[in-house]
Amino acid sequence: MKIAFGRKATKIHDGKELKVNGVKHILQSLKISLPFNSYTWFIPKEIFISSIEVKKEWIRAFFDDETTVSINGRDIEINSVNRFGLLQVKKLLKDFGIDSTLKTYGKISRLRIGSKYLKIFEKFIGFKHPKKKRRLKILCQSS
C-alpha cells in the first residue's frame, strides 16, 4: 500500500483485516469514481432488506464516522447536507425502536437522538469508536 499508493496500512483484528486511511485517494488513483458524495450518498436498498445484524453494523460504522456524542446536549447528532440520506438513517433507527428528530438549518440537516433513546442505542447498536463509546456510557450512566 505504501509503495503503490503512498498510504500506510495497519493490521487490525489480529492481522485479519487492514485499516487504510485515504481510501478515496486510492480509488482516484485507480480511476475509480464513487457514484456519491456528501450531497448524494444513500443507504443501499440491500441494507434495508438485510438482517437486523447487518443494519446494526451499517449504523454503527456510519455513526462511528459521522456523529458527535454531546455530553452537554445529552444527545447524539449527525449534521449533513444530505437530508434524504438522514431520512434513511432515521428509518433504519426505527427498526431498533430508536426515535430521532430531523431538522434543517439552511443547507444543513441535523439528525438527533435525544437522551430518552440513548440506552436503547447503546444496547442494540453502540460504538466501536473509543471516545464516542466512552461518552455514550457516561450519558447512559447519568440518566
C-alpha positions as a Markdown table, in Angstrom:
| # | Residue | x | y | z |
|---|---|---|---|---|
| 1 | Met | 0.0 | 0.0 | 0.0 |
| 2 | Lys | 2.7 | 2.4 | 1.0 |
| 3 | Ile | 4.7 | 1.8 | -2.2 |
| 4 | Ala | 1.8 | 1.7 | -4.6 |
| 5 | Phe | -0.4 | 4.4 | -3.2 |
| 6 | Gly | 1.6 | 6.3 | -0.6 |
| 7 | Arg | -0.8 | 5.1 | 2.1 |
| 8 | Lys | 0.0 | 3.2 | 5.3 |
| 9 | Ala | -2.0 | 0.0 | 6.0 |
| 10 | Thr | -2.3 | -1.1 | 9.7 |
| 11 | Lys | -3.2 | -4.6 | 10.7 |
| 12 | Ile | -6.2 | -4.9 | 13.0 |
| 13 | His | -8.2 | -7.7 | 14.5 |
| 14 | Asp | -5.2 | -10.0 | 15.0 |
| 15 | Gly | -4.0 | -9.3 | 11.5 |
| 16 | Lys | -7.2 | -10.5 | 9.8 |
| 17 | Glu | -8.1 | -7.0 | 8.5 |
| 18 | Leu | -6.2 | -4.0 | 7.2 |
| 19 | Lys | -7.1 | -0.4 | 8.0 |
| 20 | Val | -6.2 | 2.1 | 5.4 |
| 21 | Asn | -6.6 | 5.9 | 5.6 |
| 22 | Gly | -7.3 | 7.7 | 2.4 |
| 23 | Val | -9.3 | 5.1 | 0.5 |
| 24 | Lys | -10.8 | 7.8 | -1.6 |
| 25 | His | -7.3 | 8.8 | -2.7 |
| 26 | Ile | -6.6 | 5.1 | -3.7 |
| 27 | Leu | -9.8 | 4.8 | -5.6 |
| 28 | Gln | -9.0 | 8.0 | -7.5 |
| 29 | Ser | -5.5 | 6.7 | -8.3 |
| 30 | Leu | -7.2 | 3.6 | -9.8 |
| 31 | Lys | -9.5 | 5.9 | -11.8 |
| 32 | Ile | -12.5 | 4.5 | -9.8 |
| 33 | Ser | -15.1 | 7.1 | -9.0 |
| 34 | Leu | -17.7 | 6.7 | -6.4 |
| 35 | Pro | -21.3 | 7.4 | -7.5 |
| 36 | Phe | -22.0 | 9.5 | -4.5 |
| 37 | Asn | -20.6 | 12.4 | -2.4 |
| 38 | Ser | -21.7 | 14.4 | 0.6 |
| 39 | Tyr | -24.8 | 15.6 | -1.2 |
| 40 | Thr | -25.9 | 12.3 | -2.9 |
| 41 | Trp | -25.0 | 9.4 | -0.6 |
| 42 | Phe | -27.7 | 7.0 | 0.2 |
| 43 | Ile | -28.2 | 3.7 | 2.1 |
| 44 | Pro | -28.5 | 0.9 | -0.5 |
| 45 | Lys | -31.8 | -1.0 | -0.5 |
| 46 | Glu | -29.9 | -4.2 | 0.3 |
| 47 | Ile | -29.3 | -2.8 | 3.8 |
| 48 | Phe | -33.0 | -2.1 | 4.3 |
| 49 | Ile | -33.9 | -5.7 | 3.4 |
| 50 | Ser | -31.0 | -7.3 | 5.4 |
| 51 | Ser | -30.9 | -8.8 | 8.8 |
| 52 | Ile | -31.0 | -6.7 | 11.9 |
| 53 | Glu | -27.3 | -7.5 | 12.4 |
| 54 | Val | -26.4 | -6.1 | 9.1 |
| 55 | Lys | -28.4 | -3.0 | 9.8 |
| 56 | Lys | -26.7 | -2.6 | 13.2 |
| 57 | Glu | -23.3 | -2.8 | 11.6 |
| 58 | Trp | -24.1 | -0.3 | 8.9 |
| 59 | Ile | -25.5 | 2.2 | 11.5 |
| 60 | Arg | -22.5 | 1.6 | 13.9 |
| 61 | Ala | -20.0 | 2.2 | 11.1 |
| 62 | Phe | -21.8 | 5.3 | 9.9 |
| 63 | Phe | -22.2 | 6.7 | 13.4 |
| 64 | Asp | -18.6 | 5.9 | 14.4 |
| 65 | Asp | -17.5 | 8.1 | 11.5 |
| 66 | Glu | -20.2 | 10.9 | 11.3 |
| 67 | Thr | -21.7 | 11.6 | 14.7 |
| 68 | Thr | -21.0 | 13.8 | 17.7 |
| 69 | Val | -21.8 | 12.5 | 21.1 |
| 70 | Ser | -22.6 | 15.6 | 23.2 |
| 71 | Ile | -22.2 | 15.4 | 26.9 |
| 72 | Asn | -23.7 | 18.9 | 27.5 |
| 73 | Gly | -26.5 | 18.4 | 24.9 |
| 74 | Arg | -27.1 | 14.8 | 26.2 |
| 75 | Asp | -27.6 | 13.5 | 22.7 |
| 76 | Ile | -26.1 | 12.0 | 19.6 |
| 77 | Glu | -26.1 | 14.3 | 16.5 |
| 78 | Ile | -25.3 | 14.0 | 12.8 |
| 79 | Asn | -25.0 | 17.0 | 10.6 |
| 80 | Ser | -25.2 | 16.6 | 6.8 |
| 81 | Val | -26.1 | 18.5 | 3.6 |
| 82 | Asn | -28.0 | 15.4 | 2.5 |
| 83 | Arg | -31.4 | 15.4 | 4.1 |
| 84 | Phe | -32.6 | 12.4 | 2.1 |
| 85 | Gly | -29.7 | 10.3 | 3.5 |
| 86 | Leu | -30.5 | 11.3 | 7.0 |
| 87 | Leu | -34.2 | 10.4 | 6.5 |
| 88 | Gln | -33.0 | 6.9 | 5.5 |
| 89 | Val | -30.8 | 6.8 | 8.7 |
| 90 | Lys | -33.9 | 7.8 | 10.7 |
| 91 | Lys | -35.9 | 5.0 | 9.1 |
| 92 | Leu | -33.2 | 2.4 | 9.9 |
| 93 | Leu | -33.0 | 3.6 | 13.6 |
| 94 | Lys | -36.8 | 3.0 | 13.8 |
| 95 | Asp | -36.1 | -0.8 | 13.3 |
| 96 | Phe | -34.4 | -0.7 | 16.7 |
| 97 | Gly | -37.1 | 1.3 | 18.4 |
| 98 | Ile | -35.0 | 4.5 | 18.3 |
| 99 | Asp | -36.9 | 7.7 | 17.6 |
| 100 | Ser | -34.9 | 10.7 | 16.3 |
| 101 | Thr | -35.6 | 14.2 | 15.2 |
| 102 | Leu | -34.6 | 15.7 | 11.9 |
| 103 | Lys | -34.4 | 19.5 | 11.5 |
| 104 | Thr | -32.9 | 21.6 | 8.7 |
| 105 | Tyr | -31.0 | 24.8 | 9.3 |
| 106 | Gly | -30.3 | 26.5 | 5.9 |
| 107 | Lys | -28.4 | 23.9 | 3.8 |
| 108 | Ile | -27.5 | 21.7 | 6.8 |
| 109 | Ser | -29.8 | 19.0 | 8.2 |
| 110 | Arg | -29.3 | 17.6 | 11.7 |
| 111 | Leu | -30.5 | 14.2 | 12.9 |
| 112 | Arg | -30.6 | 14.0 | 16.7 |
| 113 | Ile | -31.1 | 11.0 | 19.1 |
| 114 | Gly | -32.2 | 12.5 | 22.4 |
| 115 | Ser | -31.4 | 11.3 | 25.9 |
| 116 | Lys | -34.6 | 9.1 | 26.0 |
| 117 | Tyr | -33.2 | 6.7 | 23.4 |
| 118 | Leu | -29.5 | 6.7 | 24.3 |
| 119 | Lys | -29.7 | 3.5 | 26.4 |
| 120 | Ile | -31.5 | 1.7 | 23.5 |
| 121 | Phe | -28.9 | 2.9 | 21.1 |
| 122 | Glu | -26.1 | 1.7 | 23.5 |
| 123 | Lys | -27.8 | -1.7 | 24.0 |
| 124 | Phe | -28.6 | -2.5 | 20.3 |
| 125 | Ile | -26.0 | -0.6 | 18.3 |
| 126 | Gly | -23.3 | 1.1 | 20.3 |
| 127 | Phe | -20.0 | 2.5 | 19.1 |
| 128 | Lys | -16.6 | 1.0 | 18.3 |
| 129 | His | -15.0 | 4.4 | 18.3 |
| 130 | Pro | -13.4 | 4.6 | 21.8 |
| 131 | Lys | -14.1 | 8.2 | 22.6 |
| 132 | Lys | -17.7 | 8.0 | 21.4 |
| 133 | Lys | -18.2 | 4.7 | 23.3 |
| 134 | Arg | -16.9 | 6.3 | 26.5 |
| 135 | Arg | -19.1 | 9.4 | 26.1 |
| 136 | Leu | -22.2 | 7.3 | 25.4 |
| 137 | Lys | -21.5 | 5.2 | 28.5 |
| 138 | Ile | -21.2 | 8.4 | 30.7 |
| 139 | Leu | -24.5 | 9.7 | 29.3 |
| 140 | Cys | -26.3 | 6.4 | 29.9 |
| 141 | Gln | -25.0 | 6.0 | 33.4 |
| 142 | Ser | -26.0 | 9.5 | 34.4 |
| 143 | Ser | -29.7 | 9.2 | 33.2 |
